[in-house]
Amino acid sequence: MADELGLVEQVRALGAGQVGSVELVERSLARIAERADLGAFRVVRADAARAEAEEADRRLKAGERLPLLGVPVAVKDDTDVAGETTPFAVQGDHRPAEEDAEQVRRLRAAGAIVVGKTTTCEVGLWPFSESEGFGKARNPWNPDFTPGGSSGGSAAAVAAGMVAAAVGSDGAGSIRIPAAWSGLVGIKPQRGRISGYPITDPFHGITVWGPIARSVADAALLLDVLTGSREEDAYRLDPPVTPFAEAARRDPGRLRIAVSFKTAFGVSGRLDPEIRRAVERLARRLTSLGHKVFPADPDYGLVGLGLIPRGTAGVADRLDAMPNPRPEPRTAVEARIGRTAGRRLLPLARRMDPRLRHRAGRIFEVADVVLTPTTAKLPLRVGAFDGKGYRATQSGVAAACPYAWPWNVLGWPGMSVPAGLSASGLPIGAQLLGHDSDEATLISLAAQLEAVEGWTGRRPASGPSR
């Protein structure tokens, strides 16, 4: 079935004339409609996507080939798509964007067709994708639970087979958490790898965009398409010497892998025993593949002081740039903290960066990769924080998701891969963490794991459950 093909397989089938872009887009739109109960999309570009698919088929028939020509994908609703609004789940007097964000420009340049914008939470604050104004995204594995956040709509769309891959953003785990809770692969790239233009310093350096997909090869291909800097960006990187898609086909060699269950200073919460067992099982699997696997913890230091000013100031920045925003009360509290304290403490947070990276980076004197849980808890129930205030929500989500955000402060790449299912049938994720600009090692290792774990064959029930 065309809707079961991965991103790489769709590109291959389109190039061979075995399927057309119109067929792929129609199947994507049909699946979106069939699983509307999941609330994965905030807006669907049905007419525009159909027209773009017809044009893609003409180009394919004429012999043109591009990395994603004719392939349907989705983007998160924090990203500008020309002609569509970008509310980022906040109610307000939003106007349609006049131009595509750089990520969307690159998708279009590669020939991809954006079928819609996916559901998130207000300003990307939480590990769930729910808001008062724009609905709730639900998990295809069990719609009573969240697919995660804040890129939960993107994860739900991929897990339910609406698209083969989608773009998310990650400021404190917002790609990796939904990937973990939806049984997918999610890559948080190195800071500066992907331009966020017209946002030149997204959340003051903690937020990056990246791929969510079912397979490592699909995620690597999408990462290649999205990769690139602009002169206006606060953080810029040279293009990788070797495409990430090649890293997905390369043996990683024998690696030193540190297994860590330690959380950063100031974060409390208990690790679910099922998640611990799943990560320990994956560690044993890595040992059987020939890697040197051993317990060791990064020294995080006061890494939280690098997150809070950036996060709160970033929320204030996004709200202040919106026309007449009407945020939920807890979002308003976060923005108020950002305006009064976050912006004032930003210079201190930036000055701390070299010391924090030096301390945490000492782990790479003995290890090539760090393996941790992606989350401390299994997926949360939809609506678990309805009516909760700022403090209760912050406390609850910090306990559920303490493992991902330190790497946003450090700016280094991280990746979540499937680690199995809980006894209740909910997905569990494990996190692979790498050193500066070393996405390729994580991708090669994840691809090796995928070959023996077979997670691409694990899929949720195909139809609506209610």
C-alpha positions, 0 to 999 in steps of 0.5 A, spaced: 500 500 500 502 506 498 501 509 505 505 504 508 511 506 504 517 510 508 520 516 505 525 513 502 521 508 499 516 513 496 522 517 493 524 510 489 517 508 487 516 515 484 522 515 480 521 508 478 514 510 475 510 505 480 506 510 483 504 518 482 504 524 487 497 525 486 496 518 488 500 519 494 497 525 496 490 523 495 492 517 500 495 522 505 489 526 505 484 520 505 488 517 511 488 524 515 480 524 514 480 517 516 483 519 523 481 526 524 479 523 531 487 524 532 487 531 531 494 531 528 493 537 524 491 544 525 490 545 518 490 541 512 492 544 505 488 539 501 487 543 494 494 546 494 497 539 495 493 536 490 495 542 485 502 541 487 502 533 486 499 534 479 505 539 478 510 534 481 507 528 476 508 533 470 515 534 472 517 527 474 514 524 467 519 529 464 524 526 467 526 531 473 529 528 479 529 531 486 530 528 493 523 529 495 519 530 488 512 529 489 512 526 496 507 529 502 510 531 508 507 535 514 510 541 518 509 543 525 504 549 526 510 553 529 513 554 522 511 559 517 507 556 510 506 562 505 498 563 505 497 560 512 497 563 519 502 560 524 498 561 531 503 556 535 496 554 538 495 561 541 489 564 540 489 571 536 488 576 530 493 572 526 495 574 519 497 569 513 504 568 512 507 572 506 513 567 505 515 560 507 520 559 513 527 557 511 525 549 513 519 550 508 523 553 502 528 547 503 522 542 503 519 545 496 526 546 493 527 538 494 520 537 491 516 535 497 509 537 498 506 540 505 499 537 506 498 541 512 500 544 519 500 539 525 497 540 532 502 543 538 501 546 545 501 554 546 508 556 544 511 549 544 511 549 552 509 542 554 510 535 552 503 534 550 500 537 544 493 540 547 490 547 547 484 551 548 483 554 542 486 549 537 484 542 540 488 536 542 492 531 539 492 524 540 496 518 540 495 513 535 497 507 539 491 509 544 487 515 543 486 516 551 494 518 551 498 524 548 503 523 542 507 527 546 509 535 545 510 539 543 511 536 536 505 531 538 501 532 532 507 531 527 508 524 531 501 522 531 501 524 523 507 519 522 505 514 527 498 513 524 501 513 516 498 520 514 505 522 512 511 518 512 515 523 515 514 530 518 518 536 521 518 538 528 522 543 533 525 541 539 527 546 545 527 541 551 525 535 548 519 537 543 522 532 537 524 526 542 519 526 547 513 525 541 518 520 538 519 516 544 511 516 546 509 514 538 514 509 537 518 513 532 525 516 530 526 523 532 532 527 531 534 533 534 540 536 530 546 540 532 544 547 534 545 551 527 544 545 523 537 547 520 536 555 519 529 557 523 529 563 518 525 568 519 527 566 526 534 567 527 535 565 534 530 561 536 528 561 543 535 564 544 539 558 542 535 552 545 530 550 539 532 547 533 528 543 527 528 536 525 525 530 522 520 525 525 519 518 521 518 511 522 525 509 520 532 512 521 533 512 513 527 516 512 529 521 518 536 522 515 534 523 508 529 529 511 535 531 515 539 532 509 533 536 505 532 541 511 540 542 513 543 549 511 544 555 514 543 563 512 547 569 513 542 572 518 542 566 523 545 567 530 548 560 529 551 557 523 554 550 521 558 548 515 555 543 510 556 536 512 562 533 508 558 526 508 550 526 507 546 523 513 543 518 508 550 515 507 551 515 515 544 511 515 547 506 511 554 505 514 556 501 520 558 505 526 564 501 528 565 499 535 563 504 539 564 506 547 557 507 549 555 510 556 549 508 559 546 513 564 539 514 568 542 520 572 537 527 571 540 534 571 540 538 578 534 540 580 529 535 577 526 530 581 521 524 579 522 517 579 523 513 573 518 508 571 521 501 572 518 499 565 522 504 561 528 502 565 528 495 563 527 497 556 533 501 556 537 496 560 535 491 554 537 496 549 544 496 552 544 489 552 543 489 545 548 494 543 553 489 547 551 483 543 552 488 537 560 488 539 560 495 543 563 497 549 557 498 554 558 501 561 555 505 566 557 513 566 554 519 567 555 526 564 556 532 569 551 536 568 552 542 573 548 547 573 545 546 566 538 548 568 540 556 569 542 555 562 535 553 560 530 557 564 532 564 561 532 562 554 525 558 555 521 564 558 524 569 554 523 565 548 516 565 550 515 572 551 518 573 544 513 569 541 507 572 544 510 579 543 511 578 536 503 576 535 498 580 533 493 581 540 495 574 543 490 571 548 494 565 551 492 561 556 493 563 563 499 558 564 502 561 558 501 568 560 505 566 567 511 563 563 511 570 558 511 574 564 517 571 567 521 571 561 519 579 560 521 580 568 527 575 569 528 571 563 531 577 558 535 580 564 538 573 565 540 571 558 547 574 558 549 570 564 546 564 561 550 565 555 556 566 559 555 559 562 555 555 556 563 554 555 563 551 562 557 547 562 559 544 555 566 543 558 563 539 564 558 535 560 563 534 555 568 530 559 563 524 558 566 524 551 573 522 553 571 515 555 564 514 551 562 516 544 555 516 545 550 516 551 544 512 552 539 514 556 531 514 557 528 519 553 522 520 558 521 518 565 514 516 564 510 513 559 505 517 555 501 522 559 493 521 559 490 527 554 487 532 558 492 530 564 493 538 565 486 541 563 485 546 568 492 546 572 495 552 573 503 554 571 506 551 577 502 544 577 503 543 570 511 545 570 512 540 576 508 534 573 511 535 566 518 536 569 517 529 573 515 526 566 520 528 562 527 530 565 532 527 560 531 531 554 532 538 555 540 538 558 542 537 550 538 543 548 542 547 553 549 544 550 546 545 543 549 538 541 545 532 537 540 527 540 536 522 538 530 518 540 529 511 538 524 506 539 525 501 545 519 497 545 512 497 548 510 497 555 505 492 558 499 496 556 501 497 549 504 504 549 511 506 546 517 507 550 523 511 547 531 511 548 535 517 547 542 517 544 546 523 545 552 525 541 558 530 542 558 537 538 556 536 530 556 528 531 549 526 528 552 521 523 555 517 529 548 517 532 544 515 525 549 510 524 548 507 531 541 507 530 540 504 523 544 498 526 539 498 532 533 498 527 536 492 523 536 488 529 530 491 533 525 491 527 521 497 530 519 499 523 514 493 523 511 495 529 505 499 528 499 502 531 492 499 530 490 502 523 483 505 524 479 509 529 478 506 535 472 510 537 
